[in-house]
Amino acid sequence: MTRAERKLDHIKHALSTGQSRATWLDDIRFVHQALPNSSWDSVSLQTQIGELVFGSPIFINAMTGGGGAKTTELNSQLARISREMNIPMAVGSQMAAIKNSEEIQSYATVRKENPNGMIIANLGSEATVDQAKRAVDMLEANAIQIHLNVIQELTMPEGDRDFQGALSRIEQLVNELTVPVIVKETGFGISREAAIKLMEMNVAAIDVGGFGGTNFAAIENERRQRKLTYFNDWGIPTAASLIETTTINSTIPLIASGGIQHALDIVKCLSIGASAVGLAGVILKTLVDDGELATIEEIKQINEDLTMLMVSLGANSIQELQQSPLIISGDLHHYLSQRGIDTHTYANRK
C-alpha cells in the first residue's frame, strides 16, 4: 500500500470508528454560579499561545494531506473554513510531501485558500531540521507541530519501530527553527513525566492529544490481519492528561485535543488549564456529512455556546474561567488521586 493510499484509509477508518467519548471530561461538573455578575458583551474568547494570538480558543487540528486529489480537496475546504472563521488550522503530517513532491499541492492549497491566516505545519518526531524547514516553507507556516505517535506506529503494519533520539531532535528543532515548535500527542496523551522533558526543551506549547477521540490504534488495527487489540484501550484520557501537565510549574501554554465534541467539553478543558483547544474528528465528520457551509455554522454555534457558558460561570476571560470551581468525580478522580494530585483545590477555587 502506498503512503497516499494509507492516508485515504486513515480518513475512511477515522469516520467509521468514530470517537469513544472516553475523555473523562464527563467526570467534571461546574459549581453553579447563581450570581455570575457577567454579560454577553463582557466576555472575551481571545487567547494566546506564546506570541500567537487567537481570536477564539478553538482551532482546526491536524487531519490530512498527502493522499492526492481527495486530501487536497479536504484541506482546501478546511482552509476556507479557517479563513471564514478566522481560526488557526494545522495540516496533517507533511512527510508525504517531503518524500514525494507530487503531494506538495495537497498541503500548499491551505496557504492558497487562506493567504493571511494562521497555518501550522506538521511533521513527526523523526524529522530533521532540514525537513522541518521545508515543511514550514511549504505553507509559509506560522508554527509547526511535531507529533508523537509511538502507539500508532507500533500498530501500523509498516510503521516505525525505533523511537530513540526524539528528545534531542526536538531540542534541535526548537533551537534552529524560526517559528514556534508545538509538540503534540496523537491520541494517547502526554504524561507529567513526558511534559517535564518537553518543557526542559523549551517547546512553545504542548498539545496533550489525549485518549478518547479518534483512535489511531483502532484505525491501524483495521488494516492488520493480526489485531493488536491491547492498544485499542491504551492511553491517558484527555482530561487526565491535561490536569497532569498543569501540575508542573511552568509558563508553557497547554493545548487540549482528543475527543472534544462540543462547547461544554471546550469550556471544561479551558477551565482545567488549556489555553486553546484543537478540534479534528467533529469537524471532519460535519464536513463530510453536511458540507462546508454547515461546518462554518457549527463553529459559529460553538463560539456562541462558549460565550453563553462563560457568562453562566461569571468568567469574562479564559484566565477567569480557570478560577471557576468545579467538582471532579468518577474515574478521573480515582486516576488523579493515584497520581498524587489533590482535586480539592479545583472544588474551592474563587
Solvent accessible surface area in square Angstrom, and as a share of the most:
residue,aa,sasa,rsa
1,M,137,0.61
2,T,80,0.47
3,R,77,0.28
4,A,28,0.22
5,E,90,0.40
6,R,29,0.11
7,K,29,0.12
8,L,68,0.34
9,D,23,0.12
10,H,24,0.11
11,I,17,0.09
12,K,116,0.49
13,H,25,0.11
14,A,18,0.14
15,L,58,0.29
16,S,85,0.55
17,T,54,0.32
18,G,29,0.28
19,Q,52,0.23
20,S,67,0.43
21,R,73,0.27
22,A,30,0.23
23,T,1,0.01
24,W,62,0.22
25,L,0,0.00
26,D,90,0.47
27,D,29,0.15
28,I,3,0.01
29,R,187,0.68
30,F,33,0.14
31,V,55,0.32
32,H,146,0.65
33,Q,54,0.24
34,A,81,0.63
35,L,169,0.84
36,P,45,0.29
37,N,148,0.76
38,S,30,0.19
39,S,53,0.34
40,W,118,0.41
41,D,135,0.70
42,S,53,0.34
43,V,21,0.12
44,S,53,0.34
45,L,27,0.14
46,Q,108,0.48
47,T,8,0.04
48,Q,95,0.42
49,I,4,0.02
50,G,40,0.39
51,E,159,0.71
52,L,20,0.10
53,V,72,0.41
54,F,5,0.02
55,G,51,0.49
56,S,8,0.05
57,P,0,0.00
58,I,1,0.00
59,F,2,0.01
60,I,0,0.00
61,N,6,0.03
62,A,26,0.20
63,M,45,0.20
64,T,7,0.04
65,G,1,0.01
66,G,0,0.00
67,G,4,0.03
68,G,29,0.28
69,A,87,0.67
70,K,111,0.47
71,T,0,0.00
72,T,27,0.16
73,E,85,0.38
74,L,5,0.03
75,N,1,0.00
76,S,8,0.05
77,Q,37,0.16
78,L,1,0.01
79,A,0,0.00
80,R,59,0.22
81,I,0,0.00
82,S,1,0.00
83,R,115,0.42
84,E,99,0.44
85,M,28,0.12
86,N,120,0.61
87,I,6,0.03
88,P,4,0.03
89,M,1,0.00
90,A,1,0.01
91,V,1,0.00
92,G,6,0.06
93,S,23,0.15
94,Q,0,0.00
95,M,8,0.03
96,A,1,0.01
97,A,2,0.01
98,I,17,0.08
99,K,135,0.57
100,N,65,0.33
101,S,81,0.52
102,E,148,0.66
103,E,18,0.08
104,I,64,0.32
105,Q,93,0.41
106,S,2,0.01
107,Y,0,0.00
108,A,29,0.22
109,T,5,0.03
110,V,0,0.00
111,R,29,0.11
112,K,157,0.67
113,E,39,0.17
114,N,5,0.02
115,P,80,0.51
116,N,146,0.75
117,G,16,0.16
118,M,39,0.17
119,I,0,0.00
120,I,3,0.01
121,A,0,0.00
122,N,4,0.02
123,L,0,0.00
124,G,1,0.01
125,S,20,0.13
126,E,82,0.37
127,A,1,0.01
128,T,71,0.41
129,V,21,0.12
130,D,86,0.45
131,Q,40,0.18
132,A,0,0.00
133,K,92,0.39
134,R,111,0.41
135,A,0,0.00
136,V,17,0.10
137,D,105,0.55
138,M,32,0.14
139,L,0,0.00
140,E,126,0.56
141,A,8,0.06
142,N,57,0.29
143,A,0,0.00
144,I,0,0.00
145,Q,1,0.01
146,I,0,0.00
147,H,19,0.08
148,L,33,0.16
149,N,22,0.11
150,V,58,0.34
151,I,17,0.09
152,Q,13,0.06
153,E,25,0.11
154,L,50,0.25
155,T,0,0.00
156,M,8,0.04
157,P,64,0.40
158,E,84,0.38
159,G,14,0.13
160,D,66,0.34
161,R,131,0.48
162,D,95,0.49
163,F,69,0.29
164,Q,144,0.64
165,G,40,0.38
166,A,24,0.19
167,L,65,0.32
168,S,71,0.46
169,R,66,0.24
170,I,2,0.01
171,E,70,0.31
172,Q,90,0.40
173,L,1,0.01
174,V,34,0.19
175,N,111,0.57
176,E,84,0.37
177,L,20,0.10
178,T,139,0.81
179,V,28,0.16
180,P,39,0.25
181,V,5,0.03
182,I,3,0.01
183,V,0,0.00
184,K,16,0.07
185,E,18,0.08
186,T,23,0.14
187,G,10,0.09
188,F,9,0.04
189,G,10,0.10
190,I,3,0.02
191,S,27,0.17
192,R,58,0.21
193,E,84,0.38
194,A,33,0.26
195,A,0,0.00
196,I,72,0.36
197,K,103,0.44
198,L,5,0.03
199,M,22,0.10
200,E,115,0.52
201,M,32,0.14
202,N,113,0.58
203,V,3,0.02
204,A,28,0.22
205,A,0,0.00
206,I,0,0.00
207,D,0,0.00
208,V,0,0.00
209,G,3,0.02
210,G,0,0.00
211,F,24,0.10
212,G,3,0.03
213,G,5,0.05
214,T,31,0.18
215,N,22,0.11
216,F,52,0.21
217,A,0,0.00
218,A,20,0.15
219,I,0,0.00
220,E,0,0.00
221,N,5,0.03
222,E,96,0.43
223,R,43,0.16
224,R,47,0.17
225,Q,192,0.85
226,R,168,0.61
227,K,93,0.39
228,L,14,0.07
229,T,84,0.49
230,Y,129,0.49
231,F,21,0.09
232,N,41,0.21
233,D,121,0.63
234,W,130,0.45
235,G,32,0.31
236,I,30,0.15
237,P,10,0.07
238,T,0,0.00
239,A,0,0.00
240,A,0,0.00
241,S,0,0.00
242,L,0,0.00
243,I,0,0.00
244,E,0,0.00
245,T,1,0.00
246,T,45,0.26
247,T,55,0.32
248,I,31,0.16
249,N,158,0.81
250,S,48,0.31
251,T,138,0.80
252,I,28,0.14
253,P,26,0.17
254,L,11,0.05
255,I,3,0.01
256,A,0,0.00
257,S,7,0.04
258,G,16,0.16
259,G,5,0.05
260,I,6,0.03
261,Q,51,0.23
262,H,76,0.34
263,A,6,0.05
264,L,69,0.35
265,D,0,0.00
266,I,0,0.00
267,V,0,0.00
268,K,14,0.06
269,C,0,0.00
270,L,1,0.00
271,S,0,0.00
272,I,4,0.02
273,G,21,0.20
274,A,0,0.00
275,S,22,0.14
276,A,0,0.00
277,V,0,0.00
278,G,3,0.03
279,L,3,0.02
280,A,30,0.23
281,G,18,0.17
282,V,32,0.18
283,I,6,0.03
284,L,11,0.06
285,K,115,0.49
286,T,23,0.13
287,L,7,0.03
288,V,67,0.38
289,D,85,0.44
290,D,97,0.50
291,G,25,0.24
292,E,39,0.17
293,L,144,0.72
294,A,37,0.29
295,T,1,0.00
296,I,14,0.07
297,E,98,0.44
298,E,68,0.31
299,I,1,0.00
300,K,80,0.34
301,Q,87,0.39
302,I,8,0.04
303,N,26,0.14
304,E,84,0.38
305,D,48,0.25
306,L,0,0.00
307,T,13,0.07
308,M,114,0.51
309,L,46,0.23
310,M,0,0.00
311,V,33,0.19
312,S,51,0.33
313,L,19,0.10
314,G,24,0.23
315,A,1,0.01
316,N,45,0.23
317,S,27,0.18
318,I,3,0.02
319,Q,117,0.52
320,E,83,0.37
321,L,0,0.00
322,Q,45,0.20
323,Q,92,0.41
324,S,7,0.04
325,P,22,0.14
326,L,0,0.00
327,I,80,0.41
328,I,11,0.06
329,S,57,0.37
330,G,48,0.46
331,D,86,0.45
332,L,0,0.00
333,H,72,0.32
334,H,117,0.52
335,Y,48,0.18
336,L,0,0.00
337,S,56,0.36
338,Q,133,0.59
339,R,68,0.25
340,G,69,0.66
341,I,16,0.08
342,D,80,0.41
343,T,13,0.08
344,H,128,0.57
345,T,83,0.48
346,Y,25,0.09
347,A,30,0.23
348,N,103,0.53
349,R,43,0.16
350,K,210,0.89
